[in-house]
Amino acid sequence: MRNIVNLNRDWRFIQEDAGLPEEFPSRWKQIDLPHTWNAVDGHDGNGSYARGRFWYAKSFRKPVQPLEGGRVYVEIPAAGQQAEVFVNGTSVIYHEGGYSTFRTDITDLCREDEDNLLVIACSNENKSSVYPQSADFTFYGGLYRGVNLISVPKTHFELEYYGGPGIQITPKPCEDGGAVFEMESWIAGGDENFTVMYSVLDARGKEVAAGVRPADDTKLTLYVPEAHLWEIDDPYLYTVTATLQRRNEAYDEISARVGVRSFSCDPEKGFIINGKEIPLRGVSRHQDQLYKGNALTREDHYEDARLIKELGANTIRLAHYQHSQDFYDACDEMGFVVWAEIPFISVMNPDPDAHQNCISQMKELIIQNYNHPSICFWGISNEILIGGISDQLVENHKELHALCKELDPTRLTTIAHVTMTPVDSPIHDITDVESYNHYFGWYGGRMEDNGPWMDHFHEVHPKICLGLSEYGCEGIITYHGPNPACKDYSEEYQALYHEHMAKMLDERPWIWSSHVWNMFDFGCAARDEGGVAGRNNKGLMTMDRKTKKDSYYIYQAYWSKEPVLHLCGRRYAQRAGDTTEIRVYSNQPSVALYLNGKLLEEKSADKVFVFRAALEEGQNTVTAVSGDLKDSMTLEKVEKEPAIYVLPEVNERAEGVANWFKLAGDLDLKAPMEFPEGKYSIKDTMEEIAKCPEAFAIVEEAVKLAMNMKVTPGEGMWDMFKSLSLEKVGEMAGSMMPEGFVESLNGKLTRFDKV
């Protein structure tokens, strides 16, 4: 009797706060869902994007109710970031949080046998009670996962409880090789005449267990003998169906696909699934694409999952919010272990309503996604100490952890620490397992610092399961050169960085998980670096999914079980010099390199094969061969490499640093730093220094020179950085700052009186 009606076609939209229309607004723009008004400006590099309260309208007919008293619900799988729903002029629900499903009963407002007006006001405006508050990605607005009507009989499985599916299944493996399926469902409008019939079907559709419960006590445990486990390489799925029965009639029916697996983490052994130690190695993923924004189709989600599977990854961190059910389904089917999280990120808002929003979003995340076997970890926050620490922040985290355990004792909680979170911070030991976001080799320090840092933490906290939740660097496929270096944004430096990181992780299987930041370039309208504004360009693939950067293939060589052979540098197509370096990534034991059909050299190596070749004048054919595998590219020898290969600001920054020190004047950069009372210094926060425009101009220049980042009050990622002291920023930048740079900055600031 349940009927789901898709309403994605023929909507009207207006990108202004036009107010509630009294009739169908035929003059508004005609669109189809999924839709976001930030599909272009969310990442086009213009420095800002539309954030407002805009309106959608749809005319619909009430679905025919075969039984008297039937109900009609509107279902919105997501609406960024706040939404209010109206039916025939009456407000029916208001929802805060841009990434989860919500529903409401609209039956009594619907007119029979004539058109009804559904209007939805969406807003991606900043609101103090709604997370995310500030983060390094675009907060797309709109109805980007579509809208449905759900028609059900008066008695039906629950639809309104935190947007959940109405059923919860907990499969547990038994020592005898079987499994128990613990089940519970929720009924709206039931009485003693109703029962719930549960059925467990195997992957072929054969029933392997069944049972019946009364509608007022729906809990049931079924036993399945010789259970087929859900494994990373064999993601076997059972289908559990719950049928609401009255006498000989089925009133409502729901189902879920589930998997039987056990898992745990150990500080020394890492991740363990079904008794097998398997380090989790994979990527993070944002849910947007070029000029689509986050308005993705089911096919888009599955294609993303396929590309990650092709990489050889076995885990995905779904940053930094609840993703589409389509993507969780894909992860269930393809065998990914998933870290799912809420957008409690960067800065904690002390507004008590904001904490309640965290709780609400966590409830929605867990209740809506409980049945997905791919999800093994609930993430409670990301880099939250960027905005500072407080007793309340620590308590809020403890409350979120306890909530996760109350709603779902079967999974582990986790957290992603910002890199400068102290090793002895009170934020440790709250969650079951922990991870750090480290960018040594990009934002600060050297890439070689990553392994020793992880080793040190592991030694200090031998009982904490430690992961690496983010690491990466920008790679823009236009930039190339023979001497790649940090912050040159070249494809070659990104590849070298990931060569090191892949090896470092391979040598430390006790690191329970690692997630490259990021699988795909993604939208961040506030960003402007590397010559590609509006995006974070750390992806292993471009935002349009058209190009796999060389860094993609180093992980494929390490992780894929399929044979891999890849010639690097094909976009570095014009090269100067007597010789050039050619790198090959492969999981094969040896690789032969041919230049213009002649064998240059054959080498044995582990994953990375490095050759030097003297190119002939003009175009050269380069071919790598390993067994039946072959890869080829063409390189041209030139007198001078194209200017476009070098980002102009790389040289500008070098000149800027030199001028910076010239203007340091009579400062003694080797003397101990002083912090005179009443004067600005590196001990002050950016927000404090911004009160003095002359002093802050120095800060802006310093951050640009040291980290190639723009910080301007009220713009970009200001909310993330305003509460940081320059001393903390210096710690983040680490060895990227030349000797004496911090001292000179402090000396320049102490010349200004505090406002």
N, C-alpha and C positions, 0 to 999 in steps of 0.2 A: 504493500500500500504506500510505501515511501516513494516519492517522486521528486527528483532533483531537476530543476529547470535552470539552465544556464542563461544569464541575462547579459551576456557580454556584447551583444550587437546593438547598434543604433542608439547610442547615448547622446546627450547634449552636454556641452562643457563650456564654462566661461571662466577665464583667468582674471577674475576680479571678485571682490567680495560683494557680489550683486544682491545678496539677500535671498530669502525664500520666495520662489515664484508661486503665484496663485494657480497657474495653469502650465501645461507643458511648454517650455520655452523653445519653440521651434527655431528661433533666430540665433540661438547659441550655436557654437561650433559642433558639428556632428563628428563623433569619434566612436571607436570601438574599444573595449577593454581587452587586455590590461593596458593601462595608460598612466603615464606620469608626465606632469608638465615640465619636468626637468630633464627630459630625454636628451636634450642638446645642451642647455646652459649648465647642466650639472657637471659637465666636464669639458666644456669647449674652450676653456682658458681665458675667459673674459673677466675672471676675478671674483665674480659673484653669481648667484643664481636666485631664481624667484622663490621667495619664501612668504607665503601668505595663506589666506583662507579663501579657497576657490570652490566652485560649485559644479556638481554633476546632477543630471536629471534623466529619468527613464520612465516611459509609459509602459504599463504592463497590465495584463489581465490576470485576475485571481485564478490560480489553478483549480480545476474541477475537483471537488471533494467527493469521492465515491461513498463515504460513510458520513452520516450526520455527526456534526461536532468536530470535524477534522480541523487541523490547525495549519497555518502557513507561517513560515519563518523566513526572514531574510538573513542570508549568510554572507559575511564579508571576510574573505580569507586574510586580508591585510589592507590597511589604509594609513598612509603616512602623512603625518605622525599622530594627529588627533582627528576624530571624525564624529559628526552628528548626523543621524539618519532621521528623515521625515517621510511619512506616508500620508498622502492627501492633506498636507498642511500641518500635521501633528508630529511633534518630536517623539521618537520612539526609543532612541538609545544614544548615549554619548560614550565614546571610547577613547582612552588615552594609551598610546603605545602603538608604534607604526609597523609592527612586524608579526602580529598574531591574529588568529581568527576570532571573530565575535558574531553572535547571532541574537535575534530577538523575534518574538511572536508579533506578527502584524495582522493577524486574522481579523480582529474586530474593527480594524480601520479600513479594510479592503471592501470596495463596492462590488457587488455581484453583477456579472454580465455587462460590465462597462469598463472603460479604461481607468486605471489607477496611476497616481503620480508618486514615484519614488525619487526623492531628492537626497543627496548626500553632500554635506559640506566638509571638505577635507582641509586640513591645515598642517603645514610643516614649519609654522612659526615657532620660535623658541618659547618654551613655557617652563617655568621653574619647577613644576611638579612632574615633568615628563623627561625620561631619559631616552636617548642620549642628550646630554647638555652641550658637550663640546667634544669633537673627535675628528680624526684625520680621514674623514670620508664625507661624501655628500649625503645630506638628509633628504632624499627624494620624496616629493609629495605626490599623492594621487591614489587611485584605485588600481594598483599595479599587479594585483592577483585576481582581478575579476570580481563578479558578484553572482550569487545564486539565490533562487527561491527553493525552499524545501517544504514540500507538502506531506503531511503525516496525519494518521488518524488521531483522535482525541487522546487515546492511550498509545504511547510511543516511547522509544528510548530517548533519554534526556538529551536536549540540544543546547541548553543555555548555560550549563555549568562550565565556566571558564573556556568556552569554545571547544570543549573536549568531544571525543567521538562517542561517548556514552558507554564505553566498554574498556576494561583494563585487564590485560592478560600478562601473567608472569610465568613463563616457562622455566623450569629448573631441571637440569640433568640429574639423574639418579646413579648411584654406584653400580646398579645392575645393568646399565646401558639404556634404560628407559628414561622417561621424563615425566614430571608432573606439570600440569598446566593449571595454575591457580587463576580463577576467573571471577570477575565481578562486573555487573552491569547496573545501570541506573534507569528506572522507569518513571515516566511522568504520567499521572492519571490512572495508575493501575489499581486493581482490586483483586479479591480472591478468585475471580474467574480467569485470571491470566497466569500463564507460566512462561518461563524462558527456557528454550531448548538450545543447548550448546552443542556444536559439532566441530570436531577437529579434522581437517582434511590435509592429506600430505600433498607434496608438490604435483602429483599426478591427478589430484582431485578425489582420491579414495578416502573415505571416512575411516579414521583410525581410532576415534574415541568419541563418545557422545554422552550427554546427561541432561537432566531437566531439573529446574528449581522453580518454586513459586515466586511470583513477581515481587513479593515483599521481603524476600530473603534470597538474593540472587547469587550469593557466593557459592562457588563449586570448584572442586579440584578433580581433574581428570588425569588418568594415567595413560601414557602412550608407550607401549613396549618398543624396544629396539629403536630408540629415537635417533634421527639423523641430525647431527649437530650443525649449527651455523658456524662456519669457519671463514676466515679471510679469503682463502682460496676455493672455498666451496660454500657459498652463502645460501644454504638451504632454508627455504621458507615454508612454514605451515600456514594454512588459512583457518582462522577460527571464525565461525559464524554464530551469531546469537539471533534467534528467532522468537519474537514475542507472539505467543499463541493464545487464542481464546477458543476453547472447544476445538473444532476441526478447521480453524481459520487462522492464518498467519496475518497479524496486524502490522507488524513492522519487522525489519531485518537489517542488521548491520554486520560488518565483518572487519577483520584486521589480519594482516600478515605478520607473523611473529617468527622468531628464531630461538632455538635452544642453545644456549652457550653459558659458560662460566668464565669469569675473568677477574684478575686482580693485578696489583702492582707491588713490586718488591724493590727496596732501595738498591739492592745489589744485582737482582736478576731482571729488572725492568718490567715490561708488560707481559702478562701471562694470560693466554686465552685457551680454555679447554685443556689446561695442564701443560701447554707448550709455551716456552719463552720466545716471544716474537717482538723485537724492538719496533715501536711504531715510528715510521718514517714517512712524512708526507708534507702537505701544504695547507695553507690557509686559503680561504676563498671568500670574496665579496660577491654579491648577487647582481652585478650590473654589467652591461655590455655597451659598446660604443654606439651612441645615438639611439639606444633603446632605454638607457638608464636601467632602472630595476624592473621595468615592465617586460618580464621575460615569459616565454611560453613554456609549456611542459617539455617541448622538444629542446629548447635552449638549455633547460636545467639538465636534461639527460646528456646532451652533448658535452656540457662542462664536465659532468661526471666521467664520461667516456674518455675525455682528454686526460683527466687525472689518472684514470686507470691505465691508460697507455703509457703514462710516465713511469708506472711501476709503484706508485705510492700505495700505502695500505691504511692511511689515516687522513682525515680532513678536519681541520679546525674551522668551524663555520662562524666567521667573525662578522660583526660583533653583536649579533642579534638573532632572533629566530628566523630561519630560512623557510622556503616553500616546502609544503608537504611533498611536492613532486621531487625535490632534491633529496629529502630524507628517504623517499621510496627508492630512488636510484641508488643511494648508498646501501640500503638494505639488500638490493638485488646484486650489487657489484662487489660487496664484501669490504666496505670501508669501515674502520672504527672511527666514530665521530665524537668530537668535542663540540657540544652545543652550549650556547651562552646567551646571557641577556646583555643589553647595552648599558651596563653600569660601568662607565668608562671615563678615564682621564681625570675628571673633577667631580667630587661628591658635592651635591648641593645640600646645605644644611636644612633646607625646607623639609619639615616632617612629611609633607605630602609627597615629596620626591622619593623618600624611602618607601612609602606605601606603594608608589608606582613600581619600584624595584620588586617588591613582594608580589604585586599583581602580575608583572611580566614574568616572574619566575614561576608562579602558579600556572600561568597560561602555557609557558614553555614545556613544563613537565607534564601537565595534564593532557595537553594536545599531542604530545609526542612520546608518551610513555611506552607505547607498543612497538616502537621501532627498535629492532635488535641492533642496528648499527650504532645507536647512541650508547656510549659507555660512560661518558663524563658530562657532568653539568658544571659549566663555568660560571662563577659568581661575580667576577669583575675583571677588568683589564686596565693595567697601568694606572690604577686609581690613585696612587701616591703622587702623580704629577701635580695634583692640586693640594698636596700636603697631607699630613696625618693628624688624627685627633682620636680621643677616646671614643667618640661617637662613631667614627668610621670603623674602628675595630669592632665595636659592638654590633654595628649594622652587618658586618661580614659574618660574625658569629650567628646572628639571627638568620641570615640567608642560608648558611650552611645547615643549620638546624631545620629550616623549612624544607630544604632538599631532602634531608634524611627522613623527615616526617612524611612527605609525599611519595618518596621513592627510596627506600632503604637498600635497594638492589644495586644502585649505581654509585660511582665515586664522584666526589666534588673536586673541583680544581680551581686554580686562579692563575692569572698571567701577571706577573710582577713587572713593573717598569725597571729598567736596568739599574737605577741608583737606589732601589729598595735595599736597605742595609741587610747584611747577612744576619744580624741580631734583631731585626725588626719584630715588633709584637704582631705583625700581620702574618708571620709564619705560624705553622702548626694549627691553623684554623681549618683548612680544607684537608681532604684525604691525601691528595697529591698536589704538587706545585710545579710551576714552570716560570721561566724568566724570558722576557723579551730583551735580547741583546743584539746590538748593532755594532760591535767592535769591528773596525775595519770599514765603517761607513760614517756613523755619526760621532764616533770617538774611538780612540785606541787603534789597535791593529787587528787584523783578522786572526793573527796568531794568539791573541789574548783569550779567545773563546774557550779553547780546551782547558788551559790552566785555571780560568775562572770557575768553570764547572767542576773541575777536580777539587779546587779549594773549598767550594760550598759543600761538596759531597763529603769532604773530610771533616768539616766543621759540623755538619748535620747528617751523620751517617744513617739516621732513621727516617729522613725525609726522602720520598721518591721525587726526584728532580727531573724536569723536562726543559726543553728549549721551545717556547711557544711562538716566538717570532725571531727571525734573523733574515737579513737580506741587504741588497743594495740596488740602486737604480741602474738600469741598463737600457740605453736608448740606441736603437739599431742603426742610427745615422753615424754615430761617433766611433772612430777606430784609430788605432795607432800601434807602433811597434813597442811602446813602453807604457802600457796601461798603468794607471795610478788611481788611488782613492779620490773620489769626487771629480773624476774626468767624465763620468757618466757613459763611458764606452762599453760596448758589448763585451769587449775583451776583459776589462777589469771585473765586470759582473761574473764572467765565466771563471776567472781565476779565483775570485772570492768563493764561489760555490764549489770549485774543485777542493779548496781547503776545507770548507765546512762539511762536504760530503765525506771526506776522509776522516775528519775529526770525529764525526758522529759514528762512522763505521767502526772506529776503534773503541767506542764507549757504549756497548750495548746496554749498560745499566741506565743510561738516559732513557726514561720510560717512553718519551715521545719527543719528536721534533717536527716543527711545522715551518716550512719556508714562507717568508712573507714576500711575495704572495704568488699564487698560481697565475693570476692574470693581473695586468695593469688595471687600475680601477679609478673611478671618479672621486676627486677631491677638489672641489671648485676653488678652495682657498690656496692651493699649492701653486707655486710658480718657480720651478727650478729645472735646470738641465735643458732649457729650451723647449720643454713640452709642458705648458701650463695647464692647470685644471685637473691634473691626474697624478696619482702615485704610480711611478714607473718601475717599481721593483718586481713586477711580474716576470715569471718564466716565459710567459706568452703575452703578446700585445692585447690590448683591450678589445680589439675586433676579432680576436681568436684566429687571425690569419697567419701569424708568424710565431714560430717557436724560436725563442732566442737560444744561442749556443748553450746557455746555462741550463736549459731544459734537458739537454742530452747528457750532461754529466750525471744527473740524477737517474736518468733512464739507464745509463751504464751501470750504476750502482744498484738500482732497485729492480729493474725489469728482469723477469725470468725468460724473456724472449731475447734472441741474439740482437745486439746493438752495435752499429758502426756509424759514426758521424764525423764528417770533416768540419772543423770549426773555421770561422772566418770567411765564409762565402760572401758576406756583405762588405767585408774589407777587400773589395775587389780590385782596387788599384793601389799598387805598392811600390815604394821607392826603396833604394838600397841594393847593395851587392847580393845580400841574402835576406831571406825572410823566414820567420818561424811559422810552422804549420802544426797545429795540434789536432789530434784525433781522439775521440772518446769511444771506447768500446769495452764490452764485457768479455771479449775474446782474449786468448792468451798472447796472440801476436798479430801485428798489422804490417802490411807492406805498403809503401808509398811509391807511386809512379808519377813521374813528371814528364809530360808530353810522350807518354807511352813507354818510357824507359824506367826500369826499376831504380829508384833512388836509394832506398834502404828498407830493410825489414827489421822490426824491433819487437822485443817482448817487454811488457810492462803491465801495471795494474791500473786499468781504467783510463789513464791519461798517457798518450803516446806523443812525444814531442820530436819533430823533425826540423832540420834546417835545409832550405832549398835555395839554389841560385836560379832565379827566374831568367828566362830568355827574353829578348826584346819583344814587345807586343803581347799577345794573349797566350796564356799557358794553360794546358789542361792538367789538373791535379786529380789523381785517383787513389783512393785508399781501398785496400783489398784485405779481407780476412776470411779464408775459406770461401763459402758461396756468397758472402756479403761484399757489396761494392758501394762506394759513394764517390761522387765526382763533382768538381767545381772548376770554374775558370777564373784565373787571376791575370791581371795585366801589369806588366812592369812599366813604371812611369818615372820620369825625372823628378816630379814633385807630386806628392799626394794631394788630393782635393782639399781645399780649405774647409769644406763642409764637414770633414772628418773630425775637426777639433772644435769643441764648444768655445766660442769666443771668451766667455766669462772665466774660463780656466786660466787664461793668461791675464785677464783683467784682475782676477783675485790675487794672483801672484804679485802683480804690480801694486795692488792695493795694500797688501801686507807690508811690502817694502816701504811704501809711503807712510803707512801707519807708524812704523818705527822711526822714520825721519821726523814725524811730527810729535814724537814722544818728548822731544826737546831735552831738557836738563834732568829728566827723571832718572834716578838710579835704580835700574831694573834688577840689580842684584841685592839691593837692601831689603830687609824684611818689610812686608807690606804693613801700612798703617791705616787705621780706620778712625779718623778724627770725629769726635762727637759733633753733630750738627752738619756734617758733610756727607755727601753720597759716597758709596763704596760698593764693592762687589757683594757685600753682605745684604744689600737691599734688594727687594724684589723688583721685577720689571715694572709692576704696577706703581710702586712707590717712586721709582725714578722717572716714570712717564709724566709725573706732575711738573717736572722741569724739562721743557722741550729741548733746551741746549744740551743737557746731560743725556737725554734719551737719544738724541741724534748720534751721539758717540756709541751708545749701546746698539742701536740699529746697525751702524757700520761694523761694529765688532762681531755681532752675530752673523752678519752676511759674510764677512771675511773668514770667520772661523768655521762656520757650519753651512754656509751657502743657504741660509734660511732667512726669510723676511718676517720680521715681527713688527707689526704696526697696531697701535691701540685700536680696538674695535673692529679689526679686520682679520681675515684668515683664521689662524689658529691661536689668536691672542688669548682666548679664554683658557687654553691649555697651558700657556707659558706665563701668564701675568703673575701668578703666585709664586713662581720660581725665583730664587735669588740668582744673581749672576754667578755666584760661587757654585751653585748647583749646575747651572748651564755649563760652566767650565768643566765640572766633573763629567758631564755627558760628552763634551767634545773631546776630553782627554788629550791624547798625543796629537790630535789634529791641530791643536794650537801650537804655534811656534814658541820656542823658549822665550820667556819674558813677556808674552802677549797678555796673560792675565794680570801680571804685575803692572804693565803699562796701562791697561784698562782701569785698574784700580786707581793708579796715580792720576789719570785724566779725570776720573769722577770726583776724586777728593778735592778738586779745585772748585766744585760747585756747592753752594749752601743749599741745605734741604729746604724745600718749599713748605 
